[in-house]
Amino acid sequence: MAIPDQVVPAAQADNVLPAANLIKGVKKNLQVNIRKAALNDLDNVIDLASEYIIYSLSPYRDVLIEKIKEFRRKDFQNLKNILDFEKTALYIAENEKGEFLGHILIFITPFESAMGELQGYIFDLAVKQEYWGKGIGKLLIRQAEEFTKEKGLNYLTLGVSSSNQRAIKLYESLGFKEERKKFIKKVINGNFNPPG
């Protein structure tokens, strides 16, 4: 459902979701549609998630980037098995030509909840770098909020690497608050030497 002033290609009108009404900060010359992902979107999602995992890496772990990308690619291959689960949502951002711009993956889970309360959890959010700063991440997060509300849940949560300051600023600008801190200590193969 689109607001009257919003131009939506007729072929995609049924796929535009209520959060598309909330576009703010998106450049006037860029039309963005948000829709539920289909099986034919998964290659784009897997490619972007695998490449952009580098922005989620901890500066405190000794990891080989190519191994992490390979693990991420294999992990995301499972999306085809869970795409239609009621407690999972994968949304795609695309431009007026139908070109993939980014995605958000949300699970309904008690993950990170000390009380066992179900909540929305943003497992992955990625926008192609050339579209950073155009409001697409905000639009995808608003869609995650809508999904969480539709499920009757009170909270939407996420995790972010402490080194990903760009993402942290985005989340804080949208009202997310720091709830927990996760600590790490290297206990084998030498002393822990934090960067810096």
N, C-alpha and C positions, 0 to 999 in steps of 0.2 A: 504494500500500500504506500503510495507516494503522496507527498503534499502537492497541492495544485500547482505551485510555482516551480516544482522540480521537474526537469525534463528527464524522462525515463524511456529508454528504447522499448517499443511495444513488445518485442520478443522477450524482454526481461521483466516486464511490469509485475508479473506474479512472483518473481524472485526477490523483489526489493522488500526489505524487512522494515519494521517500524523504526529501528534505530537509524535508518537512512534519513529520517526526518531531522536528526540531531546534528547534521553536518555543520560544524563550525570550525573555522580555521583552514578549511580546504580551499585552495586557490580557486578563484572564480572560473578560471579556464579549465579546471579539472573536475569532471563529473565522476563521482565514485558511487558504485552500487555495491551493496553488501548482500550476499545471498548464502544460503546453505551450500556446502560443498557437495559435489557429485563425484563419482568414481573417477571420471576423466580429469578432475582437478588434482588428484593425488600426486602425480609426478611433479607438478609445480610446487606443491606444498613440501614434498619430501626434499626436493632440490634446495629450496630456500631454507628450510629448517636445518638441513645438513651443512650448508655453507655458512649460515649465520649463527651456528652454535658457538663460533669463536667469540661472540660478544657475551656469552654466558659462562665462559671458562673462569675458574677461580685462579687468581694470581698466586695462590698458595699450594697448588698441586703441580707435580711434575707430570705433564701429559704431552703426548705427541698429537699434534693437531689433526693429522691425517687419520690416526686411530679413532679419535673422538668423532670426526666426521663420518667415518665408516660405521661406528657404533650407532650414531644418530640415524643414519640412513636405514640400517637394519631395523632399529627400533620403530621408526616411522612406517616401515612396510606393513606393520600391524594395523595401521589405520583402516585399511580396506575391510578388516574383520570387525571393527567397532563403529564404523561410520553411522550405522543406523541404530545404535544403542540409545535408549531413552536418556541415559545419564551422560551422554557424550554429545558435544556439538562442535562442528568445524565450520567456520564461516570464512568466506573468501571476499576480498576487496578486489574490484576490477574497475577499469575505466570504461568510458562509453563505447569503446571498441571491443570490449570483452577481454581485454588484456589483464592478466593476473598482476596484482600489485602487492598483495600480502594476505596473511591469514591469521586466525586466532583459533586455538583449540582449547575447549573448556570441558572439564569433567565435573560431575556431581560426586562428591566424596567427603568423608570425614577427615581427610588428610590435613594434618597440621592443626587439628582441633582437639584440644585437651578434653573436651566434653563429649566427643563422639558425634557432635551435631553435623548433619549434612550441610554442605556449603558448595558454592561454585568455586572451582579452582582453575585459574588460567595456567595451563600446562605449557603452552607455547604461543608467542606472539611474534610475528616477523613481518616487516615491510621492506620491500626492495629499497636499497639505500638511495637511489635516485629520487625516491618519493618521500624521504624523511623530511620532517618539518612541514608537511602539507596537511596535517590533521588526520591522516589515515589510521594511525595507531589509536588515536582517541576515538574515532568512529568504531573501530573494531572492539575496543574495550566497552564502549557504550552498548554494543550488541551483546557482549558477554553479560553485562549488567541486566539487559532485558531478558536474556535466556534464564539467568539466575532468578529473577523476579517471577517469571512465568512458571518456574518450578516451585514457587512458594518458599524460597529460601531467603534468609536474612543477610547472608554475607557472601562476598566475592573476594577470594584471596589469590595470592600468587607468590612466587619466589623469584628473587633476582640476585645475581652476583653482586657483591659489594663493589666490584670494580666497574660495573655498568652504570656510571653516573647519569648518562643520557636517559636511560630507561627509568632510573629512580626518580629523576626530576619529572618525567612524564607521569608516573604513577602518583607522585605526591600532588601534582597539579590537578589530578582527577579525584583527589580526596582519599587516596589510600594512605594508611598509617602503618608505621613499623610496629609489628606485634611481637615478633620474636627475633632473637639473634642466634645464628648457628655458628659454632666455633669449630676449629680444626686444629689438630696437633699431629705432626708427623711422628710416628713411634718406631719406625724401622728404617734401615738404610740411611742412617746419619741424622744430623741435627736439622731442625727446622729453621730455615733462614728466610724470613719474609722479604719480599722485594722492597727496594727503597734504599 
